[in-house]
């Protein structure tokens, strides 16, 4: 199962318009970006949620990404 293989301590931090402090970035195992744009926090949250849902849908062979 997908959830059995996941670490229970997944944390997403959305930075401000100038990004995140290097001390936070250095502590991260993985860093992702939604391009070089500066997105409002509400939009960034929606983008993140949609990408997580899309990834899980693909892994579970749900046709979401084909519709």
Secondary structure as UniProt FT lines:
FT   HELIX           2..5
FT   TURN            17..18
FT   HELIX           22..27
FT   HELIX           41..59
FT   TURN            60..61
FT   HELIX           63..66
//
